[in-house]
């Protein structure tokens, strides 16, 4: 790492902290049970009406576009997408926000079916 890149990272740290909501570190956890995939995403300081969640074409997208017009430094904008290479029951996805953790439950779609021999 060069001196220039170290300084740039230093200044970006301050700029990101005041101008935008930065997601440079891993801020999510993914787990799986027998019936669902559980995606937990850290969003400290956000209210549920400030967050948007969508699931399209196997992509889970979480975003926010919150600005305060009278406060120049207040800006909570971000958009992050995650590709799911798994079968998800899109009709029954649910989400909860508690203490800065957005928990998204993505039920597994039963892709196998039993075939009875007649």
N, C-alpha and C positions, 0 to 999 in steps of 0.2 A: 504494500500500500504506500503510495507516495504522500509526501507532505501536503500537496495540493488536495488530494482526495480526503485526507484526514481532516483538513480544515473545512472542506466542503461539507463533509458529514457533520462536523461540529455546528456549522451555521445552519445546515438543514434541520438539525435537531431543534434549534430555536424557532426557525420559521415554521416547521411542521407543528410545533406545539401551540403556536398562536394563530396561524392562518388556516390550518386544516386539521382534521382528525386523522392522524397517521396510523397506518396498519402495517408497519415495517416488520413486526415480530409476529410469531405464530400466536394467534388469538382465538383459536378454535380447537375443539376436540371432537373426534368422531368415534362412535362405538356402535356395536351391533348386538342385538339380542335375537332370539329365535323368531320374533314377530315383526321387528322394526329396526331401522337405522336411526340413531340418535345423534344429532348434530348440535353441539353447544358452541355458541359464539359470544365472545366478550364484547359488550357494547356499553361500557360505563358512561353514565350521564345522559343516556337516551331514554325517552319515554316511548311507549309502544306505538303511539300515533305518529312518531317521527321516523319509524322504520317501515320499509317496504320489503316484502318477501315474495318471490315468484319462483315457479318451477316450470320450465319450458324446455323441450328438446333435451331432456336429461341434465339440464343445468339448474342448480339451485343458486338464485341470486338474492343477495341481501344488500339493500342500499338505503341511503338517507340523503335528503337535499334540504337541510334546515339552515336558514339564514335569518339573521335579525337585521332588518334594514337600518336601524338607528345605531347599531353597534358594529363597527368595522371589523373587529377581531373575532367576532362570533360567527363561526362557520363550521357546521357539522355535516360535511358532504363526504360521502364515500360510496363506492360500489364494488362489490367483490362477488365473483361467481365461482362455483365449484361444480365440476363435472362428476356425474354419478354414472358409473358403468354397471349399475345394478338395476333390477326391476323394482320400481316404486309404484305403489298405489296412489297415484296423483290426487284422486278425489278425496282422500282421507288424511292429507298432511295437516298437522296442527302445530301451533307454536305458543310458547309461554315466555314471558319476560319477567324475571325475578332477580332483584339485586344486581342488575347490570349483566346478567347472563341470559342470552336469548337461546332457548331450548326448542329445537325443531324436531318433531317426531315424524319420520317418513316410513309409514307402514310398508312392509314387503308385499309385493304383489305375488299371489300364488300362481306361478307360471307353469307348475306341473299339475297334471290332473290324472286321476286314476282311471284306467281303462278296464272295464269289466269284459271278460271273455264270455261270449254267449254260446 
